[in-house]
Amino acid sequence: MSDMLYGVVGSSALADTGLFTDAPLHRQRETLSDPPAKKIEVTLPDVTWVVHLSGGDPVWVYEVLGGIKRLATLPANWDSYGAHMIQSEAARRGLLLLAEVMHHDSPSPSIVPTSTGGVQFEWHRLGIDLEIEVDPNEEPTVWYHDAASGEEWESEPDANLKEVLEGPVARLRPRDPNP
Amino acid sequence: MIGAQPADDLDIVNETVLWRRILPEWYVPDENTGGHRITSQAFQNHTGTMNMSVCIADECKGTDDLLVGHDGYGIAALTAGHCRDCDQGIVRHPVEHPAHCHVVGNKKKKKRCLQKGAKIVIAPALLS
């Protein structure tokens, strides 16, 4: 389970995330031994995010933010078939979902744009295929396939994605060579 | 109409190979194979339609015919039969190119079915 706290705020109203804080960074430290929160500023075409990290500095956060920033520069009709520009709100929802389920050592996903203006995070490793599609107009969906067991499923529209993703995300983590 | 079968030209027989242009953004690392794979998002409909563009391979003048003006793109091949197995129909739409067709049907639940049957003919450029 994620042991990190993230806040993602922007120039548009995002205070409903429950992770937003405008407290000075030093107030986020609960004890003197806690490391100070780190702040990452990400500028997208229509909004600037300030991502607060406390308790960890995982590589995947930076790679996901970099991927989102790259996709945000795609123009309308980027696929020549009428694709929409990536909507920052969809990307933000995707990032917050990852923040709830990823671990420090979770591998970074590939990030692809969707034609409706969303993003899809996907991993293909350790015999597993996992895709999280975040559409601007619908709830995110998850598709999972395990080659070893043959297990394959897609999440239901009303699924609790945090619960749905707990097992698959854990299985993607690097395996201990000396168990 | 809900549940209606998509339009389908059966003169395009199941063995017909269809080519689809693949953007570099649609080609992602696959550690399971040690290479790359085409994302399922490459098999979506044109925005607001039920149509996905392909060309009949035998009616193209080689892969360059499909890639002119699309630097860095690749080509994936599917058969018409596989598309039909994914509950899609194939109809001609010779507007952009004489060999141009649409794979018609709902892709929301079927894009991964299509992806599973796609084979790379020309790999797209890898994004840095």
HADDOCK unambig.tbl for C-alpha pairs under 7 A between the chains (distance, minus, plus):
assign (segid A and resid 81 and name CA) (segid B and resid 46 and name CA) 5.16 0.50 0.50
assign (segid A and resid 81 and name CA) (segid B and resid 47 and name CA) 6.72 0.50 0.50
assign (segid A and resid 82 and name CA) (segid B and resid 46 and name CA) 6.29 0.50 0.50
assign (segid A and resid 82 and name CA) (segid B and resid 47 and name CA) 5.44 0.50 0.50
assign (segid A and resid 83 and name CA) (segid B and resid 47 and name CA) 5.98 0.50 0.50
assign (segid A and resid 110 and name CA) (segid B and resid 28 and name CA) 6.46 0.50 0.50
assign (segid A and resid 112 and name CA) (segid B and resid 25 and name CA) 6.26 0.50 0.50
assign (segid A and resid 112 and name CA) (segid B and resid 26 and name CA) 6.57 0.50 0.50
assign (segid A and resid 114 and name CA) (segid B and resid 41 and name CA) 6.14 0.50 0.50
assign (segid A and resid 115 and name CA) (segid B and resid 47 and name CA) 6.57 0.50 0.50
assign (segid A and resid 116 and name CA) (segid B and resid 47 and name CA) 6.85 0.50 0.50
assign (segid A and resid 124 and name CA) (segid B and resid 30 and name CA) 5.05 0.50 0.50
assign (segid A and resid 124 and name CA) (segid B and resid 31 and name CA) 5.80 0.50 0.50
assign (segid A and resid 124 and name CA) (segid B and resid 32 and name CA) 6.02 0.50 0.50
assign (segid A and resid 125 and name CA) (segid B and resid 30 and name CA) 6.61 0.50 0.50
assign (segid A and resid 125 and name CA) (segid B and resid 31 and name CA) 4.80 0.50 0.50
assign (segid A and resid 125 and name CA) (segid B and resid 32 and name CA) 4.97 0.50 0.50
assign (segid A and resid 126 and name CA) (segid B and resid 32 and name CA) 6.28 0.50 0.50
assign (segid A and resid 127 and name CA) (segid B and resid 32 and name CA) 5.66 0.50 0.50
